[in-house]
Amino acid sequence: MDFNTLPEFDRDLKKLSKRFRSLEQDIEVLKKVLSVMPEAAPPRSFRIAGTHSGTPIIKVKKFACKSLKGSGANSGIRAIYAYCQERCEIKFLEIYFKGDKELEDKNRFKLDK
């Protein structure tokens, strides 16, 4: 499985990593999980409806961040990615803390084919 990121995702991750020190390690754990189970698997993750993209856009809700003590998988960190099964590729689009912003930025979902 190939993993890629948007530049906006990299900026979000860098900014959040200053607040949540374990976040980069937590992303590596997420990559291992997605290598085995890349499709949406409720309640851990689900497809975002209305994206008008041929590539499924998936939001991970159950994201365990070690830096958010006592939260476990309900940490409030959300990760959004596109899964292209034909190319065996996952492209991370956005990561955010739910306490800072309630919903994802759907403008990032316009993917180049």
C-alpha distances in whole Angstrom, upper triangle without the diagonal:
4,7,10,13,17,20,21,19,19,23,23,21,23,26,25,24,28,29,26,26,23,21,18,18,18,15,13,14,13,9,10,11,9,6,9,11,9,13,16,18,21,23,20,18,19,19,21,24,26,23,24,21,19,16,16,16,16,18,18,21,21,20,21,23,25,27,28,30,32,29,26,24,26,26,26,23,21,17,17,13,13,10,10,10,11,9,5,6,7,11,13,16,19,20,23,26,28,31,31,30,30,27,24,25,24,25,22,20,22,19,19,18
4,7,10,14,16,18,16,16,20,20,18,21,24,23,22,26,27,25,25,22,20,17,18,18,14,13,15,13,10,11,13,10,9,12,14,11,14,17,20,23,24,21,19,20,20,21,24,25,22,23,20,19,15,16,16,16,18,18,21,22,20,22,23,25,26,28,30,32,29,27,24,27,26,26,22,20,17,16,12,12,10,10,11,12,8,6,5,6,8,11,14,17,18,22,25,27,30,29,28,29,26,23,23,23,23,19,18,20,16,16,16
4,7,11,13,15,12,13,16,16,15,17,20,19,19,22,24,22,21,19,16,14,15,15,11,11,13,11,8,11,12,10,9,13,14,11,14,16,19,22,23,19,17,19,18,19,22,24,21,22,19,18,15,15,14,14,16,15,19,19,17,19,20,22,23,25,28,29,27,25,22,24,23,23,19,17,13,13,10,10,10,11,12,14,11,9,6,5,6,7,11,13,15,18,21,23,27,26,25,25,23,20,20,20,21,17,16,18,15,16,16
4,7,10,12,10,10,14,14,13,15,18,18,18,21,23,21,21,20,17,14,16,16,12,13,15,13,11,14,15,13,13,17,17,14,16,18,21,23,24,21,19,20,19,19,22,23,19,21,18,18,14,15,14,15,16,16,20,21,19,21,21,23,24,25,28,30,28,26,23,25,24,23,19,17,13,12,9,10,11,11,14,15,12,11,8,6,5,6,9,12,13,17,20,23,26,24,23,24,22,18,18,18,18,14,14,15,13,13,14
4,6,8,6,7,10,11,10,12,15,15,16,19,20,19,20,19,15,13,16,16,12,13,16,14,12,16,17,14,15,19,18,15,18,18,21,23,24,21,18,19,18,18,21,22,18,20,17,18,15,15,14,14,15,15,18,20,18,20,19,22,22,24,27,29,26,25,23,23,22,21,17,15,11,10,9,10,12,13,16,18,15,14,11,8,5,5,6,9,11,14,18,20,23,21,20,21,19,16,15,16,15,11,12,14,12,13,15
4,5,5,7,9,10,11,13,14,15,16,19,21,20,21,21,17,16,18,18,15,16,19,17,15,19,20,17,19,22,21,18,20,20,23,25,25,22,20,20,19,18,20,20,17,19,16,18,15,16,14,15,15,17,19,21,19,22,21,24,24,25,28,30,27,27,24,25,23,21,18,15,12,11,10,11,13,15,18,19,17,17,13,11,7,6,6,8,11,14,17,20,22,20,19,20,18,14,13,13,12,9,10,11,10,11,14
4,5,5,6,9,10,11,12,14,15,17,19,19,20,20,17,15,19,19,16,18,21,19,18,21,23,20,22,25,25,21,23,24,26,28,28,25,23,23,22,21,23,23,20,22,20,21,19,20,17,18,18,19,22,24,21,23,22,24,24,25,28,31,28,28,26,26,24,22,19,17,14,14,13,14,17,19,22,23,20,20,17,14,11,10,9,10,12,14,18,20,22,20,19,21,19,16,14,15,14,11,13,14,13,14,17
4,5,5,6,9,10,11,12,14,16,17,18,19,20,16,15,19,18,16,18,21,19,18,22,23,21,22,26,24,21,23,22,25,26,26,23,21,22,20,19,21,21,18,20,19,21,19,19,16,17,16,17,19,22,19,22,20,23,22,23,27,29,26,26,24,24,21,19,16,15,13,12,12,14,17,19,23,24,22,22,18,15,12,9,7,7,9,11,15,17,19,16,15,18,16,12,11,13,11,8,12,13,13,15,18
4,5,5,6,9,10,10,12,14,16,15,17,16,13,12,15,15,12,14,17,15,15,18,19,17,19,22,21,18,20,20,22,23,23,20,18,19,18,17,20,21,18,20,19,21,18,17,14,14,14,14,16,18,16,18,17,20,19,20,24,26,23,23,21,21,19,17,13,12,9,9,10,12,15,18,21,23,20,20,16,13,10,7,6,5,6,9,13,15,18,15,15,17,15,12,11,13,13,10,12,14,14,16,19
4,5,5,6,9,10,10,13,15,15,15,15,12,11,14,14,12,14,17,15,15,19,20,18,20,23,23,20,22,22,25,26,26,23,21,22,22,21,24,25,22,24,22,24,21,21,18,18,17,17,19,20,17,19,17,20,19,20,24,26,24,24,22,22,20,18,15,14,12,13,13,15,18,20,23,24,22,21,17,14,11,9,9,8,9,11,14,18,19,17,17,20,18,15,15,17,16,13,15,17,16,18,21
4,5,5,6,9,10,11,13,14,15,16,13,12,16,16,14,17,20,18,18,22,23,21,23,26,26,23,25,25,27,28,27,24,23,24,24,22,25,25,23,25,24,26,23,23,20,20,18,19,20,22,19,20,18,20,19,20,24,26,24,24,23,23,20,18,15,15,13,14,15,18,21,23,26,28,25,24,21,18,15,12,11,9,9,11,13,17,18,15,16,18,18,15,14,17,16,13,16,18,18,20,23
4,6,5,6,8,10,11,12,14,14,11,11,15,14,13,16,18,16,17,21,21,20,22,25,24,22,23,22,24,25,24,21,20,21,21,20,23,23,21,24,23,25,22,21,18,17,15,16,17,18,16,17,15,18,16,17,21,23,21,21,20,19,17,15,12,11,10,12,14,17,20,22,25,27,25,24,21,17,14,11,10,7,6,7,10,13,14,12,12,15,14,12,12,15,15,13,15,18,18,21,23
4,5,5,6,9,10,10,11,11,8,8,11,11,9,12,15,14,14,18,19,18,20,23,22,20,22,22,23,24,23,20,19,21,21,21,24,25,23,26,24,26,23,22,19,17,16,15,16,17,14,15,13,15,14,15,19,21,19,19,18,18,15,14,11,11,10,12,13,17,19,22,25,27,24,23,19,16,14,10,11,8,7,8,10,14,15,14,14,17,16,14,15,18,18,15,17,20,20,22,24
4,6,5,7,9,10,10,12,9,9,12,13,12,14,17,17,17,20,22,21,23,26,26,24,26,26,27,28,27,24,23,25,25,24,28,29,26,29,27,29,26,25,22,21,19,19,20,21,17,18,15,16,15,17,20,23,21,22,21,21,18,17,14,15,14,16,17,20,23,25,28,30,27,26,22,19,17,14,14,12,10,11,13,16,17,15,17,19,19,17,17,20,20,18,20,22,22,24,27
4,6,6,7,9,10,13,10,11,15,15,14,17,19,19,20,23,24,23,25,28,27,26,27,26,28,28,27,24,23,25,26,24,28,28,26,29,28,30,27,26,23,22,20,19,19,21,17,18,15,17,14,16,19,22,20,21,21,20,17,16,13,14,14,16,18,21,24,27,30,32,30,28,25,22,19,16,15,12,10,10,11,14,14,12,14,17,18,16,16,20,20,18,21,23,23,25,28
4,5,5,6,8,10,8,9,13,12,12,15,17,16,18,21,21,21,23,26,25,24,25,24,25,25,24,21,21,23,24,23,26,27,25,29,27,30,27,25,22,20,17,16,16,17,14,14,11,13,11,12,16,18,17,17,17,17,13,12,10,11,12,15,17,21,23,26,29,31,29,27,24,21,18,15,15,11,8,8,8,12,12,10,12,15,16,15,16,19,20,18,20,23,24,26,29
4,5,5,5,7,6,7,10,10,11,13,15,15,17,19,20,21,23,25,25,24,26,25,26,26,25,22,22,24,26,25,29,30,28,31,29,31,28,27,23,22,19,18,18,18,15,14,11,12,10,12,15,18,17,17,17,18,14,14,11,14,14,17,18,22,24,27,29,32,29,27,24,21,19,16,16,14,11,11,11,15,15,14,16,19,20,18,19,22,23,21,23,26,25,28,30
4,6,6,9,9,10,13,14,14,17,19,19,20,23,24,24,26,29,29,28,30,29,29,30,28,25,25,28,29,28,31,33,30,34,32,34,31,30,27,25,22,21,21,21,18,17,13,14,11,13,16,19,18,19,20,20,16,16,14,16,17,20,22,25,27,30,33,35,33,31,28,24,22,19,19,16,14,13,12,16,15,14,17,20,21,20,21,25,25,23,25,28,28,30,33
4,6,9,9,11,14,13,15,17,19,19,21,23,24,24,27,29,28,27,29,28,28,28,26,23,24,26,28,27,30,32,30,33,32,35,31,30,26,24,21,20,19,19,16,15,11,12,8,10,13,16,15,17,18,17,13,13,12,15,16,19,22,25,28,31,33,36,34,32,29,25,23,20,20,17,13,12,10,13,12,12,15,18,20,19,21,24,25,23,26,29,29,32,34
4,6,6,9,10,10,12,14,15,15,18,20,20,21,24,26,25,25,26,25,25,25,24,21,21,24,26,26,29,31,29,33,31,33,30,28,25,23,20,17,17,16,13,12,8,8,5,7,10,14,13,14,14,15,11,12,10,13,14,18,20,24,26,29,31,34,32,29,27,23,22,18,19,16,12,11,10,13,13,13,16,18,20,19,21,24,25,23,25,28,28,31,33
4,6,8,9,10,12,13,14,16,18,19,20,22,23,25,26,25,28,27,27,27,26,23,23,26,28,28,32,34,32,35,33,35,31,30,27,24,22,19,19,18,15,13,9,8,6,10,12,15,15,15,16,17,14,15,13,16,16,20,22,25,27,30,32,34,32,30,27,24,23,19,20,18,15,14,13,17,17,17,19,22,23,22,24,27,28,25,27,30,30,32,34
4,6,5,6,9,10,11,12,14,16,17,18,20,22,22,22,25,24,24,25,23,20,21,24,26,26,30,32,31,34,32,33,30,28,25,22,20,17,17,16,12,10,7,6,6,9,11,14,14,13,14,15,12,14,12,15,15,18,20,23,24,28,29,32,30,27,24,21,21,18,20,17,14,14,14,17,17,18,20,22,23,22,24,26,28,25,26,29,29,31,33
4,5,5,6,9,10,10,12,14,15,16,18,20,20,20,22,21,22,22,21,18,18,21,23,23,27,29,27,30,28,30,26,24,21,19,17,14,15,14,10,9,6,8,7,10,13,15,14,13,13,14,11,12,9,11,11,15,16,20,21,24,26,29,27,24,21,18,17,14,16,14,10,11,11,14,16,16,17,19,19,18,20,23,24,21,23,26,25,28,29
4,5,5,7,9,10,11,13,15,15,17,19,20,19,22,22,22,24,23,19,19,22,23,24,28,30,27,30,28,29,25,24,21,19,18,16,17,16,12,12,9,10,11,13,16,19,17,16,16,17,15,15,12,14,12,15,16,19,20,23,25,27,25,22,19,17,16,13,15,14,11,13,14,17,19,19,20,22,22,20,21,23,24,21,22,25,24,26,28
4,5,5,7,9,10,11,13,14,16,18,19,19,21,22,22,23,22,19,19,23,24,25,29,31,29,32,30,30,27,25,23,20,19,16,17,16,12,11,9,9,10,13,15,18,17,15,15,17,15,16,14,15,14,17,17,20,21,24,25,28,25,22,20,18,18,15,18,17,14,16,16,19,21,21,22,24,24,22,24,26,27,24,25,28,26,28,30
4,5,5,6,9,10,11,12,14,16,16,16,19,19,19,20,19,15,16,19,21,22,26,28,27,30,28,28,25,23,20,18,16,13,13,12,8,7,6,7,9,11,13,15,14,12,11,13,11,13,10,12,11,14,15,19,19,22,23,26,24,22,19,16,17,14,16,15,12,13,14,16,18,19,20,21,21,20,22,24,25,22,23,26,25,27,29
4,5,5,6,9,10,10,12,15,15,14,17,17,18,19,19,15,15,18,19,20,24,26,24,27,24,25,21,20,17,15,14,11,13,12,9,9,9,11,12,14,17,19,16,15,13,15,13,14,11,11,9,12,12,15,16,19,20,23,21,18,16,13,13,10,13,12,10,12,14,16,19,19,19,20,20,18,19,21,23,19,20,23,22,24,25
4,5,5,6,9,10,11,13,14,14,17,18,19,21,20,17,17,20,21,23,26,29,26,29,26,26,23,21,19,17,16,14,16,15,12,11,11,12,14,17,19,21,19,16,15,18,16,18,14,15,12,15,14,17,17,19,20,23,20,17,15,13,14,12,15,15,14,16,17,20,22,23,23,24,23,21,23,24,25,22,22,25,23,25,26
4,5,5,6,9,10,11,12,13,16,17,16,18,18,14,15,18,20,22,26,28,27,29,27,27,23,21,20,17,16,13,14,12,10,9,10,11,14,15,17,18,17,14,12,16,15,16,14,14,13,15,15,18,17,20,20,23,22,18,17,14,16,14,17,17,15,17,18,20,22,23,24,24,23,22,24,25,27,24,24,26,25,27,27
4,5,5,6,9,10,10,10,13,13,13,15,15,11,12,15,17,18,22,25,23,26,23,23,20,18,16,13,12,9,12,10,8,9,10,12,15,16,18,19,16,14,11,14,14,15,12,11,9,12,11,14,14,17,18,21,19,16,14,12,13,11,14,14,12,15,16,18,21,21,21,21,20,18,21,22,24,20,20,23,22,24,25
4,5,5,6,9,10,9,13,14,15,17,18,14,14,16,17,19,23,25,23,25,22,22,18,17,16,14,14,12,14,14,11,12,14,16,18,19,21,23,20,18,15,18,17,18,15,14,11,12,11,13,12,15,15,18,16,13,11,9,11,10,14,14,14,17,18,20,23,24,23,24,22,20,22,22,24,20,20,22,20,22,22
4,5,5,7,9,10,13,15,15,18,18,15,15,18,19,22,25,28,26,28,25,24,21,19,18,16,16,14,16,15,13,13,15,16,19,20,22,23,21,18,16,19,19,20,17,17,14,16,14,16,14,17,16,19,18,14,13,12,14,14,17,18,17,20,21,23,26,27,26,26,25,23,25,25,27,24,23,26,24,25,25
4,5,5,6,8,11,12,11,14,15,11,12,15,17,19,23,26,24,26,24,23,20,17,17,14,14,11,14,12,11,12,14,16,19,20,21,22,19,16,13,17,17,18,16,15,13,14,13,15,13,16,16,19,18,14,14,12,15,14,17,18,17,19,20,22,25,26,25,25,23,22,24,24,26,23,22,25,23,25,25
4,5,5,4,8,10,11,14,15,11,11,13,14,17,20,23,21,23,20,19,16,14,13,11,12,10,13,13,12,14,16,18,21,21,23,24,21,18,15,18,18,19,16,14,12,12,10,11,10,12,12,15,15,11,10,8,11,11,15,16,15,18,20,21,25,25,24,24,22,20,22,22,23,20,19,22,20,22,21
4,6,6,10,12,13,17,18,15,14,16,17,20,23,25,23,25,22,21,17,16,16,14,16,14,17,16,15,17,19,21,23,24,26,27,24,21,19,21,22,22,20,18,15,15,13,13,11,12,12,14,13,9,10,9,12,13,17,18,18,21,23,25,28,29,28,27,25,23,25,24,26,23,21,23,21,22,22
4,6,9,12,12,15,17,14,14,16,17,20,23,26,24,26,23,22,18,17,17,15,16,15,17,16,16,17,20,21,24,25,26,27,24,21,18,21,22,23,21,19,17,17,15,15,13,14,13,16,15,11,12,12,15,16,19,21,21,23,25,26,29,30,29,28,27,25,27,26,28,25,23,26,24,25,24
4,6,8,8,12,13,11,10,12,14,17,20,23,21,23,21,19,16,14,14,12,13,12,15,14,14,16,19,21,24,24,26,26,23,20,17,19,20,21,19,17,15,15,13,13,11,13,12,15,15,12,12,11,15,15,18,19,19,22,23,24,27,28,27,26,24,22,24,23,26,23,21,24,22,24,23
4,7,9,12,14,11,10,11,11,14,17,20,18,20,17,16,13,10,11,9,11,11,14,14,14,17,19,22,24,24,26,27,24,21,18,20,20,20,18,16,13,12,10,10,7,9,9,12,13,9,9,8,11,12,15,16,17,20,22,22,26,26,25,24,22,19,21,20,22,20,17,20,18,20,19
4,6,10,12,11,8,8,9,12,14,17,16,18,16,14,11,9,10,8,10,11,14,14,15,18,21,24,26,26,28,27,24,22,18,20,21,21,19,16,14,12,10,10,7,10,9,13,14,11,12,10,13,14,16,17,18,20,22,22,26,27,25,23,21,19,21,19,22,20,17,19,18,20,19
4,6,9,8,5,5,6,10,12,15,15,17,16,15,12,9,9,6,8,8,11,12,13,17,19,23,25,24,26,25,22,20,16,17,19,18,17,14,12,11,10,11,9,12,12,16,17,15,14,12,14,14,15,16,17,19,20,20,23,24,22,20,18,16,19,18,21,19,16,19,19,21,21
4,6,6,5,6,9,12,15,18,18,20,19,19,16,13,13,9,10,9,10,10,13,15,19,22,24,23,24,23,20,18,14,15,18,18,17,15,14,14,13,14,13,16,15,19,20,18,17,15,17,17,18,19,18,20,21,20,24,25,23,21,19,19,21,21,24,22,20,23,22,25,25
3,5,5,6,9,12,14,18,18,21,20,20,18,14,14,10,10,9,9,9,13,15,19,22,24,22,23,22,19,17,13,14,16,16,16,14,14,14,15,16,16,19,19,22,23,21,21,18,20,19,19,19,19,19,20,18,22,24,22,19,18,18,21,20,24,23,20,24,24,27,27
4,6,7,11,13,15,19,20,23,22,23,20,17,15,12,10,9,8,7,11,14,17,20,22,20,21,19,16,14,11,11,14,14,15,13,14,15,16,18,18,21,21,25,26,23,22,20,21,19,20,19,18,18,18,17,20,22,20,18,17,17,21,21,24,23,22,25,25,29,29
4,7,11,13,16,20,20,23,22,22,19,16,14,10,9,6,6,5,8,10,14,17,19,18,19,18,15,12,9,10,12,12,12,11,11,12,13,16,16,19,19,23,23,21,20,17,18,16,18,17,15,16,16,15,19,21,19,17,17,16,20,20,23,22,20,24,24,27,27
4,7,9,13,16,16,19,18,18,16,12,10,7,5,4,6,7,9,12,15,19,21,19,21,21,17,15,12,12,14,13,12,10,9,9,10,12,12,16,17,20,21,18,17,14,15,14,15,14,14,15,16,15,19,20,18,16,15,14,17,17,20,18,17,20,20,23,23
4,6,9,13,13,16,15,16,14,10,8,6,6,7,8,10,13,16,19,22,24,22,24,24,20,19,15,15,17,15,15,11,11,10,11,12,12,15,16,20,20,19,17,15,16,15,15,15,15,16,17,16,20,21,19,16,14,13,16,15,18,17,15,18,19,22,22
4,6,10,9,12,11,12,10,7,6,4,6,9,11,14,15,19,21,25,26,25,27,27,23,22,18,18,19,18,17,13,12,10,10,10,10,13,14,18,19,17,16,14,14,14,14,14,15,17,19,18,21,22,19,17,14,13,15,13,16,15,12,15,16,19,19
4,7,7,10,10,12,11,8,6,6,7,10,12,15,16,20,22,26,27,25,28,28,24,23,20,19,20,17,16,13,12,9,10,10,12,15,17,19,20,20,18,15,15,14,13,13,14,16,18,16,20,20,17,14,11,10,11,9,13,13,10,13,14,18,18
4,6,8,10,12,12,9,8,9,10,14,15,18,20,24,26,29,30,29,31,31,27,26,23,22,23,21,20,16,16,13,13,13,14,16,18,21,22,22,20,18,18,17,16,16,18,19,21,19,22,22,19,16,13,12,13,11,14,14,11,14,15,19,19
4,6,8,11,12,10,10,12,13,17,18,21,23,27,28,32,33,31,34,34,30,30,26,25,26,23,22,18,18,14,15,14,16,17,19,21,23,23,21,19,18,18,16,17,19,20,22,21,24,23,20,17,14,13,13,9,12,13,10,12,14,17,18
4,5,9,9,8,7,10,12,16,18,21,22,26,27,31,31,30,33,33,30,29,26,25,25,22,21,17,16,12,12,11,13,14,17,19,20,20,18,16,15,15,13,14,17,19,21,20,24,23,19,18,14,12,11,7,9,10,7,8,10,13,14
4,7,9,9,10,13,15,19,21,24,25,29,30,34,35,34,37,37,33,33,29,28,29,26,25,21,19,15,15,12,14,15,17,18,19,20,19,18,17,17,15,17,20,22,25,24,27,26,23,21,17,15,14,10,11,12,9,8,10,13,13
4,5,7,8,12,14,18,21,24,24,28,29,33,34,33,36,36,33,32,28,28,28,26,24,20,18,14,12,10,11,11,14,15,16,17,15,14,14,15,13,16,19,21,25,24,28,27,23,22,18,16,15,11,12,11,8,7,7,10,10
4,6,9,12,16,19,22,24,25,29,30,34,35,35,37,38,34,33,29,29,30,28,26,22,19,16,13,10,10,9,11,12,13,15,14,14,14,16,15,18,21,24,27,27,30,29,26,25,21,19,18,15,15,14,11,10,9,11,9
4,6,10,13,16,19,21,22,25,27,30,32,31,34,35,31,30,26,26,27,25,23,19,16,13,10,6,6,6,8,10,11,12,11,10,10,13,12,15,18,21,24,24,28,27,24,23,20,17,17,14,15,13,10,10,8,10,9
4,6,10,13,16,18,19,22,24,28,29,29,31,32,28,26,23,23,24,22,20,16,14,11,8,6,6,7,9,12,13,13,12,10,11,12,12,14,17,19,22,22,26,25,22,21,17,15,15,13,15,13,10,12,11,13,13
4,7,10,13,16,16,20,22,25,26,26,28,29,25,24,20,20,21,19,17,13,11,7,6,4,7,9,12,15,15,14,12,10,9,10,9,11,13,16,18,18,22,21,19,17,14,11,12,10,12,10,7,10,10,13,14
4,7,10,12,13,17,18,22,23,23,25,25,22,20,17,17,18,16,14,10,8,6,5,6,8,11,13,16,16,15,13,10,10,10,10,11,12,14,16,16,20,20,18,16,13,11,13,12,15,13,10,14,13,17,17
4,6,9,10,14,16,19,20,19,22,22,18,17,14,14,14,12,10,7,6,4,7,9,11,14,16,20,20,18,16,12,12,10,10,9,9,11,13,12,16,17,14,13,10,9,12,12,15,13,12,15,16,19,20
4,6,6,10,12,16,17,16,19,19,15,14,10,11,11,10,9,6,5,6,8,11,12,16,17,21,21,18,16,13,13,11,12,10,9,11,12,12,16,17,15,14,12,11,14,15,18,16,15,19,19,22,23
4,6,9,11,15,16,14,17,16,12,12,8,7,9,8,7,5,7,9,12,15,16,20,21,25,24,22,20,17,17,14,14,12,11,11,11,10,13,15,14,12,12,12,15,16,19,18,17,21,22,25,26
4,6,9,13,15,13,14,14,10,9,5,6,7,8,8,8,9,12,14,17,17,21,22,26,25,23,21,18,18,16,17,15,13,13,12,12,15,17,17,15,15,15,19,20,23,21,21,24,24,28,28
4,6,10,12,11,13,13,10,8,5,7,6,8,6,7,8,11,13,16,17,21,22,26,25,22,20,16,17,14,15,13,11,11,11,11,14,16,16,15,15,15,18,20,23,20,20,24,24,27,28
4,6,9,8,10,10,8,5,4,7,6,9,8,10,11,14,16,20,20,24,25,28,27,24,22,19,20,17,18,16,13,13,12,13,15,17,18,18,18,18,21,23,26,24,24,27,27,30,31
4,5,6,8,10,8,7,7,9,6,9,7,10,11,15,17,21,22,26,27,30,29,26,24,20,20,17,18,16,12,12,11,13,14,16,17,18,19,18,21,24,26,23,24,28,27,30,32
4,5,6,9,9,7,9,11,9,12,11,14,15,19,21,24,25,29,30,33,31,28,26,23,23,20,22,19,16,15,14,16,16,18,20,21,22,22,25,27,29,27,28,31,31,34,35
4,6,9,9,10,11,12,9,11,11,14,16,20,22,26,27,30,32,35,33,30,28,25,24,21,22,19,15,14,12,15,14,16,18,20,22,22,24,27,29,27,28,31,31,34,36
4,6,6,8,10,9,6,9,9,13,15,19,22,26,27,31,32,35,34,31,29,25,25,21,22,19,15,13,11,12,12,14,17,18,20,20,23,26,28,26,28,31,31,34,36
4,6,7,10,10,8,11,13,16,18,22,25,28,30,33,34,38,37,34,31,28,28,25,25,22,19,17,14,15,15,17,20,21,23,24,27,29,32,30,31,35,35,38,39
4,6,9,9,8,11,13,17,19,23,26,29,30,34,35,39,38,35,33,29,29,26,27,24,20,19,16,16,15,19,21,21,23,24,27,30,33,31,32,36,36,39,41
4,6,5,5,8,10,13,16,20,22,26,27,31,32,35,35,32,30,26,26,23,24,21,17,16,13,13,13,16,18,17,19,21,24,26,29,28,28,32,32,36,37
4,5,6,9,11,13,15,19,21,24,25,29,29,33,32,29,27,24,25,22,23,21,17,16,14,14,15,18,20,19,20,21,25,27,29,28,28,32,32,35,36
4,5,8,9,11,12,16,18,21,22,25,26,30,29,26,24,21,22,19,20,18,15,15,13,13,15,18,18,17,18,19,22,24,27,25,25,28,28,32,33
4,6,8,10,13,16,18,22,23,27,28,31,31,28,26,23,23,20,20,18,15,13,11,10,12,15,15,14,16,17,20,22,25,24,24,28,28,32,33
4,6,9,12,15,18,22,23,27,28,32,31,28,26,22,22,19,19,16,13,11,8,9,10,13,14,14,15,16,19,22,24,23,24,27,28,31,33
4,6,10,13,16,20,22,26,27,31,30,28,25,22,21,17,17,14,11,8,6,5,7,10,10,10,12,13,16,19,21,20,21,25,26,29,31
4,7,10,13,17,19,23,25,28,27,25,22,18,17,14,14,11,7,6,5,6,9,10,10,11,11,11,14,17,19,18,18,22,23,26,28
4,7,10,14,16,20,22,25,24,22,19,16,15,11,11,8,6,5,6,7,10,11,10,10,9,9,12,14,16,15,15,19,19,23,24
4,7,10,13,16,18,22,20,19,16,12,11,8,8,6,4,7,9,10,14,14,13,13,11,9,11,13,15,13,13,16,16,20,21
4,7,10,13,16,19,18,17,14,10,9,6,6,5,6,9,12,13,16,16,14,13,11,8,10,10,12,10,9,13,13,16,18
4,6,10,13,15,14,13,10,7,5,4,5,7,9,12,15,16,20,19,17,17,14,11,12,12,13,10,9,12,11,14,15
4,7,10,12,12,11,8,6,5,6,7,10,13,16,19,20,23,22,20,20,16,13,14,12,13,11,8,10,9,11,12
4,6,9,9,8,6,5,7,9,11,13,15,19,22,22,26,26,23,23,20,17,17,16,17,14,12,13,11,13,12
4,6,6,6,5,6,8,11,13,16,19,22,25,26,30,29,27,26,23,20,20,18,19,16,13,14,11,12,10
4,6,5,7,8,11,14,16,19,21,25,27,28,32,32,29,29,25,23,23,21,22,19,17,17,15,15,13
4,6,8,11,13,17,18,22,24,28,31,31,35,34,32,32,28,25,25,23,24,21,18,18,15,15,12
4,5,9,11,15,17,20,23,26,29,31,34,33,31,31,28,25,24,23,23,20,18,18,14,14,11
4,7,10,13,16,19,21,25,27,29,32,32,30,30,27,24,24,23,23,20,18,19,16,16,14
4,7,10,13,16,18,21,24,26,29,29,27,27,24,21,21,20,20,17,15,16,13,13,12
4,6,9,12,14,18,21,22,26,25,23,23,21,17,18,17,18,15,13,15,12,14,13
4,6,9,12,15,19,21,24,23,21,22,19,15,15,15,15,11,10,12,10,11,12
4,6,8,12,15,17,20,19,18,18,16,13,13,13,14,10,10,13,11,14,15
4,7,10,14,16,19,17,15,16,13,10,9,10,10,7,7,10,10,12,15
4,7,10,12,15,13,12,13,11,7,8,10,11,8,9,12,13,16,18
4,7,10,12,11,10,12,11,8,10,12,14,11,13,16,17,20,22
4,6,9,7,7,9,9,8,10,13,15,13,15,18,19,22,25
4,5,6,7,8,10,10,13,16,18,17,18,22,23,26,28
4,5,5,5,8,9,12,15,18,17,19,22,24,27,29
4,6,7,10,12,15,18,20,20,22,25,27,30,33
4,7,10,11,13,16,18,18,20,23,25,28,31
4,6,8,10,13,15,15,17,20,22,26,28
4,7,10,12,15,16,17,20,22,26,28
4,7,9,12,12,13,16,19,22,25
4,6,9,9,10,13,15,19,21
4,5,6,8,11,13,17,19
4,5,5,8,11,14,17
4,5,6,10,13,16
4,6,8,11,14
4,6,9,12
4,7,9
4,6
4
